[in-house]
Amino acid sequence: MTKKEQFLAFVLVGALAQDYATNSNDLPLMMRMAASIPEEEIPENPMNAAKVFLAFCNGVVKRPHKWMLKVARN
């Protein structure tokens, strides 16, 4: 698996758990945001990066990290 695939898998599991726990439907938006981050911008540890990303999406962290602001150019 590539680093981006690992990151997206961790985000999927975490976002699904958050949706279930809070009875929300934020999973599609979180996955769209996560998928737009280029692989080269994702930090070396995809599991930790997903944890930080989910904390931002959940409102625990007020400002996003710089690597979250990069958008993939297709």
Beta strands, then each sheet from edge to edge (+ up, - down):
end
